[in-house]
Amino acid sequence: MRIKVDKTGDALYFRLDENRIVDSEEVRPGVILDFDENDRVVGVEFLGISTRLAAEELSSIQIQTA
């Protein structure tokens, strides 16, 4: 999995695997899902993250495992 913060584009992207993206759908305002050829979600993009997170929260990402 890859996580990308695009400060210029004001977006946060989670890439779940490397399958080719064949379709995308905005499921909520500012939330876009990317799908592969088998209709599985392979990426999630959040737009307008500066309105959702403080700048300090974007400078460090915490990963939790259960």
C-alpha positions in Angstrom: 0.0 0.0 0.0 1.2 3.5 -0.8 0.0 6.8 0.7 0.6 10.1 -1.1 -0.1 13.6 0.1 -0.4 16.1 -2.6 -0.2 19.5 -0.9 -0.5 21.4 -4.2 -3.6 19.4 -5.3 -4.9 19.4 -1.7 -5.5 15.6 -1.8 -4.6 12.5 0.1 -4.4 9.2 -1.9 -4.3 5.6 -0.7 -3.2 3.1 -3.3 -4.2 -0.4 -2.1 -2.5 -2.4 -4.9 -0.9 -2.0 -8.3 -3.8 -3.3 -10.5 -4.6 -1.1 -13.4 -7.3 1.5 -12.7 -10.2 1.2 -15.2 -12.9 3.3 -13.6 -13.3 5.9 -10.8 -16.4 7.1 -9.0 -17.0 10.0 -6.6 -19.0 8.2 -3.9 -19.3 11.3 -1.6 -18.3 14.9 -2.2 -14.5 14.8 -2.3 -14.1 11.0 -1.9 -13.1 9.1 -5.1 -12.8 5.4 -5.4 -10.6 3.8 -8.1 -11.6 0.4 -9.4 -9.7 -2.3 -11.3 -11.1 -4.5 -14.1 -12.7 -6.9 -11.6 -14.6 -4.0 -9.9 -12.4 -4.1 -6.8 -11.3 -0.9 -5.1 -7.6 -0.3 -5.7 -7.4 3.3 -4.6 -9.1 5.9 -2.5 -8.6 9.7 -2.9 -9.7 12.4 -0.5 -9.9 15.9 -2.0 -9.8 19.2 0.0 -7.8 17.6 2.9 -6.8 21.0 4.2 -10.4 21.5 5.3 -10.5 18.1 6.9 -7.1 18.0 8.7 -4.8 20.4 10.4 -1.4 20.9 8.7 0.3 19.2 11.7 -1.7 16.1 11.1 -0.5 15.9 7.5 3.2 16.1 8.5 3.1 12.8 10.3 1.1 9.7 9.5 0.4 7.1 12.1 -0.3 3.5 11.1 -2.2 1.2 13.5 -2.5 -2.5 13.1 -4.9 -4.7 15.1 
